[in-house]
């Protein structure tokens, strides 16, 4: 995702076109009055499987002290702008599409490799006129799954392994890696990081800064042993590329979480079947770390861009929701809501129907009709049209955890980010999760309760959903209240 090209290529070209079009006869048609510049904008289609959460305000966090659960009431008013949100958690089927895309991209790379026959049709290195271009994969060239020659078969089979226990051929998870780049717009926008020293300090009583700003940049590569090496480097600012971060992530979910989270349980069948068997396709993906969830968001953005044929043109990226966005969406913008539904109980008073998949009683997981996760969308949505915002699986947010987060974040689109370096203390790698899961009691699936997990951990009870910022045309909601 090379957002760098946007600022240096697209915007200047568009600006030049606007200036040129406005220069011809503009004063004669307006009588010399300033009337503003008109223009066109990209009409964003409704993202598939998403609902629009309009901008609004909510009092965030628990409003009451609870000594039993050691929860302190520390509410504060916050406002968030409009965004699109997945109506359900990301399912196994949708995450498989990511895994299979990574698989197929690696196979195409190998089919183009001279070591496997070197079929140049799988990789484009020249344009139609024979001019060299930055190499990219040819997705129109199908993989010969059934009629492969000897070299092609070696390329395909190189991504599989024979399970030493079951003897079954399966994908080799260690080879399924996804490399992507992210331009850090926030760091690049900070005044102290501007390339021109004269623009770093506006106080004319002070001298022009002479010290070179120090930036932090993430980079990653695969070493000679095939291992992923990630490094965070600090160096003096040299140019815009210092804000381009590179990540390489293994994408296959950890299917062993069902045993590692519950060591003395007979959960072996889930290890073998939960992600691989199509019977679980519509269940939320689990065993995915915060880092893997971010990689999925980046891939989903790039997949959309390629499908729209808009390479090099900015589209609003998919991302994880901030904690504030998540809570506002879960509570449907209603200040009194502790849950995604009205009231303080996880089931209806009159019919005894459960509103979510959680652990109703001590040791009784099945009282709500499910033992582990349930199909997404099993229960009724909240007033925003969002399913499973309580229970089923907890969900990653983009927000880093800190004990002082409520004091250090703003009240407009609040967010706290910390991209932990590999050698940072482990406590700095905590990320906030929300919503509670199938294994949690009713209290822990409340929408106003904050929990956290380490960014590299994979759990049988944590999944995620994506959001996209809505581009400037939301209607705007009034503050909701039942009072």
N, C-alpha and C positions, 0 to 999 in steps of 0.2 A: 504494500500500500504506500506508494511513493507520493505522499501529499506534497512534497517539495515542488513537483512540477506544476502544481496548481498556481502557486504564488509567482513563479518566475516565468511561466509560459502563458497560462490561460488568462489570468487577470490582465496583464499588460495588453494582450491582443484584444481582449474584449473592450478594455478601456479605450484603446486606439480607435476601435470601430465606432464606439459611442461618440467620441469626440468628432470623428470625421462626419458622422451622420448628422450631428447637431450643428455643424459649422455652416452648412449651406442654407442661407436665407432665413436663419432662425429669428433675427431681430425684426425682419419685415413682417413676419406672420404673427408676432406677439406684441407689436407696438412698442418694442424696447423694454417690456416688462419681463421680470424673471418669473417663469412659470414652472421651472423644474424640468428634469430630464425623464422622459418616459422610457420604458424598456420592457423586455419580456423576461419571464422567469420559467424555470423548469417546473412544470406542474407535477408534483410528487404523487405517484399512484399510491393507493392504499396498500401497504405492505401485506403480503399474504400471511394469513393467520394472526394478524395483529389487530389490536383495537386502539383507538385514539384516547389517550388520557389527557383531558384538557388542563390548561394551567389552573393553578389554584393554591389555596392556603390551608394549612392544618396545624394544630398544636401537636407537635411531635413528641413521642415518648410517653411513659406512664404518667398519669396525673396524680396517682396516689401512692403513698409509701406502703410497702408490703413486707413486714418483718419476717413472715413465714418463708417467703422466697428470697429474702434479702434484696429486694428491688426498691430503689429509691425513686420517689416521684420527682422528676426533674423536667417538667414539660417546657417546651419553648415553641414559639410561633415561627414557622418557616413557610416559604413560598417556592414553588417549582414551576418551570415553564412546561409547555405541552410536549408530550412525547408519545410515540407508538410503543406498545408493549405486547409481547407474545401473549395470546389469550390462554395458553397452557404452557407448562414447563416443556423444555426441549425433550423430545421423545427419543427412545432408542433408534427408531427408524430414521429420524432426522439426523441424529449424530452419526449413524452408519453411513449416510450419504457423504458426510465429511471424511470419514475413515476410508471409504471406497474411492473418493476423489484423490486423496493422498496416495492410496495404493496405485491407482491408475496413472497418476502423474509420475511416480517413481518408475513404473513399468515402461512408460513412454520414454523417459530419460534413458533407460537401459537399452531399449530397442534402437535408440539413436546412437548408442555407444559402440564404437568399433569393436570392443571386446565381445559384443553380442550381435555382430553382423553389420552394425552401423547403418541402419536404414534412415537416410536423411529426411524421409517424408514425415518422420515423427517430430522433427524439430525444424522450425522455420528460422533461417539465418539471413535470408535475403528477401527484399520486396519484389514486386512483380517486374520491376525494371532491372533486377539483378544487383541492386545496391545493398550493401551490408546493413543489417539492422540488429538490434539487441536480440539475441536468440530467445525464442519462446516456443512452447510446446504446441503441436498441431493436434487439437482435440477433435478435428474432423476426420482424422485418420483412425479408424477403429483398431482396437487391439485384437489380434488373431487368436481368440480364446480356443477355437476348435481346430483351425487349419494352420497352425503355426509350423514353420520349418524348424530345423534343429536349433539354430541360433535363437530364434524367437521363443521357442519353448524354454530354453535355458534362461532367457531374460525373465519370462513370466514365473517360472518355477523358483527362481532365485529369491523371490519374496515370500516363499512359503517354507514351512518346516513340517517334519513329521513329529507329532507329539510322542515322546518316548514312553509314555504310560499307556495312552489309548491307541497309539498307532494311526491316528487320524491326521490327515493333512490339514494344516491350518495356517492362517496368516502369521508371519513372524512379527509380533508387536514391536520388537526392538528396532526394526527397520522402518517403521511407519512414522516418519518425522516430517514436520511441517515447518518451513522457514518463512518468516515474514518480517516486514519492516514497518515501523510506526514512527511517524514524524510527530515530535512532541510540540504541538502548537502552543501549549501553555508556557513552557519554558522559553520557547523562541519569542513569545510576545512580551516577556518581562523586560522592563526598561533597562535593567542592569545588564541584560544580555544583548543589547543592540550592537550591531557591528560598528556603527559610527559612534566613537566615544562622545562626540558633542551632543548626542541624543540621549545619553544615559543620565544626565543631571540637568534639570530645568532651572535650578536656582542659579541665576547669573552672578550672585555674590561668591559662588564657589568656583574653583578652577575646573577645567575640563578633566575628567578622570583619566589617569594614565595607566592604571593597573588593568591588565588583561583579565576579563572575567573568567572564572573557572567553571566549567560545565561538567556534568556527570552524564556519561553516555554508556548505554548497554550494547554489548556486541556478543556475538556467538558464532562458533564455527565447529566443524567436525574434524577431530584430529586424525592422525594416521591409523589409530587403533579403532576408528569408527565411533568414538565416544563424543558426546556433545559437550563442548566447553563453553561456558558462559562467563563473561567477565564484565564488570562495571569499571570503566576507566574515568579518571578525572584528568582534565587537561585544559590548557588555555584555549579560549574561543578562537577559532580560525575561520569559520564560515557556517552557512546554513546546514551543511551536512553533519555538523556536530550535534544536531538535534534529531537526527535519524537513527533510531534504535533498531537493532537486529535481534530477533529471537528465533530459536530453534526448539521445537517442543515435540515430544513423543505424544501422539494423539490417541492411541488406543486406551480405552478405559481400563482401570484396574479391576478385573473381574473377581479377584481374590478378596475384595473388601468384605464380602459376605461371611467369610471365615475369620478374617483378621479383626473385624469389628465385634464378632461374636464367636470367640474361640471355642466355647463349649456348647455349640449348637450344631445340629445336623443341617447345615446350610449349603452343603456341597453341591446339590442340584442347581442352586442359583449361580454358582461359580461357572458351571458348564453351560447354563441355558439362558440366564436372564438377559444378556446382551446379544447372544448369537442366535437364539431361537426366535423365529418370526412371531410366535405366540405372545411375546412380550414387546412387540414393535410399538404399541401405543402406550407403553408405560414410560415413566420419566427415566432418562438416562442417569445412572449413578456411577460412582467410581471415577468421576471426572474432577480434577483439581481446578483451582482458580486459574492457574496458568493455562490449562487446557481449554477452559471455558472462554478465556480471552482469545486464544488461537482460533476457536470455532467462530467467534464473532468476526474476527478479521477475515477468515475464509468466506464467511457468509456475505460480507460486504463485497469482497472481490468477485465472488460468484455472481452477485447481482450486477455489478458493474460490467462484467464480461457478457452477461446475458442481454443487457441493455445496449451493448455495443458502444459503451461510453468510456473506453479506456482513456486515461489522461484527464477526464472530466470529474470534478468533485461531486460525489453524492454523500449524503449524510450517512455515516457509518453505523452499523450495528455495534452494540456494546452491551456490557453489563449495566443494570440500573444502579444509580447511586442509592445509598441507604435511604435518603430522604424521598427519592422517587418511589422506591419500593413501598415504604410505609404509607405514603400518600395514596398510592394506587390500591394497596391492600385494604385500607380503611375506606376506600371509595370517597375520599375527601370529606368524610363526616367526622367531626371532632370527637363525638362521644363514643365512636366505635373502638372497642378493644379488639374486635375480631373483624373479618371481612363481612360479617352479617350484623344485623341489629341484635342487641341484647348481650348478656354476659354469660350465656350458656352455649355449649358446643352442639346442642340438639334442640329441636323444637319442643315446647312445653306440651302441646296438645297431642301430637302424634308420636313423639319420641324418635323422630327421624334425625340421623346425624347430618351435620353440615360439612364434615370433613373427615379425612382418613387420619386417625391418630390412635393413641392407646387409651381407651376409655376407662379401663380398670386395671388394678394390679394384676399383671400377668395375662390379662384378657385383651389380646390384640384384635380378636375376630368379632367382637361385639358390634363394631361398625360395619361388618361384612367383609373385612379384608385382613389378611395376616401380615403382609408386608406392604409394598406400594400398591396402588390401584391404577387402573387406566386413567389417563389424564381426562379431565372433563366429566368424571363420574358424578360429581356433586354439582349443585347449582352454582352459577357464577355470582359474583358480587354485583353491586349496582353499576360498576364500570364494564361489566361483561368479562371479567377475568376469573378463570377457574383455578382452584387449588392454591389460592394465596395463603391458605392455612393448611398445614399438614401435608400428607403425601411425601414430599421431600422438602427439606430446607433448601434455600436458594442463595447462591453466591451473589454478593453485590460488588461493585467496583471499589467500595470504600474501605480504606485501611482502618484497623482498629487502634484506638488509643483511649486510655482512661480519661483523657481530657478533651475528647473530641467535641463535646458540646460547647466547650469554651473557645475552641480555636477555629471553628467553622463559621462561615457567614450564615445569615438567615435567608439569603436569596440563592436558590440552587445550591444548598450546602453540599460540600464534598471535601473529603480529606484523602489525598493520594500520597502514597509512599511506595516507590518502586525499590524494594529492598535489593541491595547488592548481595551476591552469593556469600560474601564473608561477613555480612551483617549478623548481629545476634538474632537468634531464632524468634525472639519475642517481637521483633520488628517486622516479621513476616506474617502477622495476623491480619485476616480480612474478615469483614462483617458478613455473617449469614443471617437470613431472616426467614420467618414463617413456620419453623418447627417441622416435624416430619411424622411419618407413620409410627415411629418408635417413641414419640414424645407424648406426655400427658397434656391435658387441655390447656394448662397454664402456659406451656412452652410453645403453643401454636398461636398465641396472641400476636396481633399485628404490631403492637407497640413494644415488644420485648426484643432487645438486642443480644445477639450471640456472636461468637467468632470462631474461626478455624484457621489453621496455618495454610498459606497459599499453595503449598505443594502436597497437602494431604488429600487423599481420595477416600471417600466414605460411602457406605451403602445407603446413607440417608441424606446425602447432599446432591442436589442437581442445580439447574439454573434455567433462566429464561433471558431473552434478549430485549433490548429497547433500541429505538432510534429517535433522536430529537426531531420534533416536528418543526418544519421550516416556516416560522413567522406568521401563520395564517389561522391560528387557533381562535376559537370564539371567545374564550375566557369565561370562567365560571365564577359565580358568586360563592362565597364561603358557605359551606353546608352545615346545618345544625338541626337537630331534632327538637331543640328547645323552642 
